Amino acid sequence: MARIEKLVIVGVGLIGGSFALALKEAGVVGRVVGVGRGASNIRRALELGIIDSGGSLDRETLKDADLVLLAVPVRQMPAVMRSMAPLLDSGTVVTDAGSTKQDVVELARREFKASLARFVPGHPIAGTEKSGAEAAFAALFRERKVVLTPLAENERGAIARVRAAWEQCGARVFEMQPQEHDAVLAAVSHLPHVLAFALVDLVAGSKDAERLFSFAAGGFRDFTRIASSSPEMWRDICLANREALLAELDRYRSELAAVRVLIESGDADGLRALFSRAREARERWLKGVE
C-alpha cells in the first residue's frame, strides 16, 4: 500500500493523536496536519510531535491530502463534513472514528455526495478514559479491533487504503453492516458507560455522598473508571444510538429485576447460579482476548 504523504487529523485527541503517532512510528506517513477547535490542544500536539503543523477546514489544509481522519464527537460531524465536502481533492480518502455508524453513514450520504465513494466509515474499538492530545500514545490500537462499515458506493482502493492504515497501526480490521455495529456496541460499550456514569451520579447525589466515597475501594473504582470519559462524547453517542441503547437498557432493567427477586426471596441457590454463570462467561471472554 502506498505511503501516506499527507495525513489530516480532524480532532487531535486520544484517538486522532494515537492514529498519527502509530503511523509515524510505523514509518508510513509523511506530514501530519492537525485540525481542532482548541488552539491550546493543537499547540500541545505540536509540542508532543503528534502533528507537524496546525490547520483549519480550508482548501490549503485539505489540498493534496491522501487520507483524512475525522476523530471528533459525532454531533460535530455535520458541520465538519459540510465544511470539508467542497474542498476535497479527487484522490483524498476520508474515514472516521465515530462510535456510532448508522448516523454517520446517513450524514455522509447527505454531505459527501461527490466524494461519497471515498468515504469509508470506521470505528476503532480502543480507548481510555483520558482525552486530548496529552492522552495519545502510539500503541493504543495494537492488537485491538477496528470495525469498518464500507458503503456499496465505496471504491475498492479507498477501502484498501483505510484498512491498510489501521493495520499499520497494529490493529485487527473487521467489517460489519452499520446497523449490526451499532447494536453490538450498544450492548458491550455504550451500556457499560451509561451504567458507570449513572452509578457515580447516584452516589454523588446521596445526602452522605462524601462518606460513601470515602469508603469506596477497588470494586467501585474499577466499575466506574469509564465515568471519567468525555461527557460531551458520551452524550453524543447516547443520542446517536438511542434506539439500540434503549433496547439494551430495557434488557438490563429486566435482568436487575430478576436479581432483585432472587435477593428479596432469599434464593441463595439462584444467586449463586447467576453469579457462577457470569463469572464463567467472563473468564471465557478473558481467555479469548489474551
C-alpha positions in Angstrom: 0.0 0.0 0.0 1.3 3.5 -0.9 2.8 5.7 1.8 0.5 8.4 3.2 2.4 11.5 2.2 -0.1 13.9 3.8 -2.5 12.9 6.6 -5.0 15.3 8.1 -6.4 14.6 11.5 -9.6 16.5 12.4 -9.7 16.2 16.2 -6.3 15.6 17.7 -7.3 13.8 20.9 -6.8 10.3 22.2 -7.9 8.6 19.0 -6.8 11.0 16.4 -3.5 11.7 18.1 -2.8 8.0 18.7 -3.6 7.3 15.0 -1.0 9.8 13.9 1.6 8.6 16.4 1.1 4.9 15.4 1.6 5.7 11.7 4.7 7.8 12.4 6.1 5.0 14.5 5.4 2.6 11.6 7.3 5.0 9.2 4.4 5.1 6.7 3.3 8.7 6.9 5.0 11.9 5.8 3.4 15.1 7.0 0.6 15.2 9.6 -1.7 18.3 9.8 -3.9 18.7 12.8 -7.3 20.5 12.9 -9.2 21.2 16.1 -11.4 23.7 18.0 -8.9 24.3 20.8 -5.8 26.2 19.9 -4.1 25.1 23.1 -4.6 21.4 22.3 -3.2 21.9 18.8 -0.1 23.6 20.3 0.3 20.7 22.7 0.0 18.2 19.8 2.8 20.1 18.0 5.0 20.1 21.1 4.5 16.4 21.5 5.4 15.7 17.9 1.9 14.2 17.2 1.4 16.6 14.3 3.8 18.6 12.1 1.6 21.6 11.6 -1.8 23.0 12.5 -4.5 23.8 10.0 -8.2 24.6 9.5 -11.0 23.2 7.5 -9.9 25.1 4.4 -8.6 24.4 1.0 -4.9 24.8 1.9 -5.1 22.3 4.7 -7.1 19.7 2.7 -5.2 20.1 -0.6 -3.3 17.0 -1.7 -4.3 15.1 1.4 -4.0 11.3 0.9 -6.1 10.5 4.0 -8.3 12.5 6.4 -9.4 11.0 9.7 -12.4 12.6 11.4 -11.9 11.9 15.1 -14.5 14.4 16.6 -17.6 13.8 18.7 -20.4 12.6 16.5 -22.5 15.8 17.0 -19.7 17.8 15.4 -19.7 15.7 12.3 -22.4 17.6 10.4 -20.5 20.9 10.5 -17.2 19.2 9.8 -18.4 17.3 6.8 -20.3 20.2 5.4 -17.2 22.4 5.5 -14.9 19.8 4.0 -17.1 18.5 1.2 -16.4 21.1 -1.5 -12.7 21.2 -0.6 -11.7 17.6 -1.1 -9.4 16.5 -3.9 -10.4 13.7 -6.1 -7.7 11.5 -4.7 -8.4 12.1 -1.0 -9.8 9.3 1.1 -11.8 10.2 4.2 -12.6 7.9 7.2 -14.0 8.5 10.7 -13.6 7.1 14.2 -17.1 7.6 15.4 -18.6 5.2 17.9 -21.9 5.0 16.0 -22.2 4.3 12.4 -25.8 4.4 11.1 -26.0 8.2 11.8 -22.5 8.8 10.3 -23.4 6.9 7.1 -26.7 8.9 6.7 -24.8 12.1 7.3 -22.1 11.2 4.8 -24.7 10.4 2.1 -26.2 13.8 2.6 -22.9 15.9 2.8 -20.3 13.9 0.8 -22.3 13.5 -2.4 -19.4 14.0 -4.9 -16.8 12.2 -2.7 -19.0 9.5 -1.1 -17.1 6.8 -2.9 -14.0 7.8 -1.0 -15.6 8.0 2.5 -15.1 4.7 4.4 -16.8 4.7 7.8 -14.8 3.2 10.7 -14.6 2.7 14.4 -11.5 1.7 16.4 -12.7 -0.3 19.4 -9.9 1.1 21.7 -9.6 3.9 24.1 -9.1 5.0 27.7 -11.0 7.4 29.9 -8.5 10.1 29.1 -8.9 12.7 26.3 -6.9 15.4 24.5 -3.6 15.3 22.8 -1.8 14.5 26.1 -3.6 11.2 26.2 -2.4 9.9 22.8 0.1 7.1 22.5 1.3 5.0 19.6 0.4 1.6 21.0 -3.3 2.3 21.6 -4.5 0.3 18.6 -2.1 -2.6 18.8 -3.9 -5.9 18.7 -7.2 -4.0 19.1 -10.2 -4.4 16.8 -11.2 -1.8 14.2 -14.6 -2.1 12.5 -15.1 -0.7 9.0 -18.7 -0.4 7.7 -18.0 0.1 4.0 -20.6 1.6 1.7 -21.8 0.0 -1.5 -20.6 3.1 -3.3 -17.0 2.8 -1.9 -14.1 2.5 -4.3 -12.2 -0.7 -3.5 -9.0 1.4 -3.4 -10.5 3.6 -0.7 -11.4 0.7 1.5 -8.0 -0.8 1.0 -6.2 2.4 2.0 -8.2 2.8 5.2 -7.8 -0.9 6.1 -4.0 -0.7 5.5 -3.7 2.4 7.6 -5.3 0.7 10.6 -3.3 -2.5 10.1 -0.2 -0.3 10.0 -1.3 0.9 13.5 -1.2 -2.7 14.6 -5.0 -3.2 14.7 -7.1 -6.1 13.5 -9.7 -4.9 11.0 -13.2 -6.4 10.6 -16.2 -5.4 8.5 -19.8 -5.1 9.6 -23.0 -3.5 8.5 -23.7 -0.2 10.2 -26.9 -1.5 12.0 -25.0 -4.6 13.3 -22.2 -2.4 14.5 -24.5 -0.1 16.5 -26.4 -3.0 18.1 -23.2 -4.8 19.2 -21.6 -1.6 20.6 -24.8 -0.6 22.4 -24.5 -3.8 24.4 -20.8 -4.0 25.2 -19.7 -0.4 25.2 -22.5 2.2 25.3 -24.5 0.5 28.0 -21.5 0.0 30.4 -20.6 3.7 30.1 -24.1 4.7 30.9 -24.2 2.4 33.9 -20.9 3.8 35.2 -22.0 7.4 34.8 -25.3 6.6 36.5 -23.8 4.9 39.5 -21.4 7.7 40.2 -24.2 10.2 39.8 -26.3 8.2 42.2 -23.7 8.1 44.9 -22.7 11.7 44.4 -26.4 12.7 44.8 -26.7 10.9 48.2 -27.1 13.0 51.3 -23.9 11.3 52.7 -22.0 11.3 49.4 -18.7 12.3 51.0 -18.9 9.5 53.5 -19.9 6.9 50.8 -17.0 8.0 48.5 -14.6 7.8 51.4 -15.3 4.1 51.8 -15.3 3.3 48.1 -12.4 1.0 47.2 -11.2 -1.1 44.3 -14.5 -2.5 43.1 -16.2 0.9 42.9 -13.1 2.4 41.2 -12.8 -0.4 38.6 -16.5 -0.4 37.8 -16.7 3.4 37.4 -13.3 4.0 35.7 -15.0 4.8 32.4 -17.2 7.5 34.1 -14.0 9.7 33.8 -14.6 9.7 30.0 -15.6 12.7 28.0 -19.2 13.8 28.9 -19.6 15.5 25.5 -18.6 12.4 23.6 -20.8 10.1 25.5 -23.8 12.5 25.4 -23.4 12.4 21.6 -23.1 8.6 21.4 -26.2 8.0 23.6 -28.3 10.3 21.5 -26.9 9.0 18.2 -27.5 5.3 19.1 -30.7 6.0 21.1 -32.8 3.1 19.9 -30.2 0.3 20.3 -29.2 1.7 23.7 -32.7 2.0 24.9 -33.3 -1.7 24.0 -30.2 -2.7 26.0 -31.3 -0.6 29.0 -34.6 -2.4 28.9 -32.9 -5.8 28.8 -30.6 -4.7 31.7 -33.6 -3.5 33.7 -35.2 -6.9 33.3 -32.0 -8.6 34.5 -31.8 -6.3 37.5 -35.5 -7.1 38.3 -34.7 -10.8 38.2 -31.7 -10.3 40.6 -33.9 -8.2 42.9 -36.4 -11.1 43.1 -33.6 -13.5 44.0 -32.3 -11.3 46.8 -35.8 -10.4 48.1 -36.8 -14.1 48.3 -33.5 -15.2 49.8 -32.8 -17.5 46.9 -29.2 -18.4 47.7 -29.0 -21.1 45.0 -30.4 -18.8 42.4 -27.9 -16.1 43.2 -25.0 -18.5 43.2 -26.1 -19.9 39.9 -26.4 -16.4 38.3 -23.0 -15.3 39.7 -21.4 -18.5 38.6 -22.7 -18.2 35.1 -21.5 -14.6 34.9 -18.0 -15.4 36.3 -17.6 -18.4 33.9 -18.7 -16.3 30.9 -16.3 -13.5 31.9 -13.4 -16.0 32.3 -14.1 -17.4 28.8 -14.1 -14.0 27.3 -10.9 -13.0 29.0 -9.2 -16.2 27.7 -10.3 -15.3 24.2 -8.8 -11.8 24.3 -5.5 -12.7 25.8 
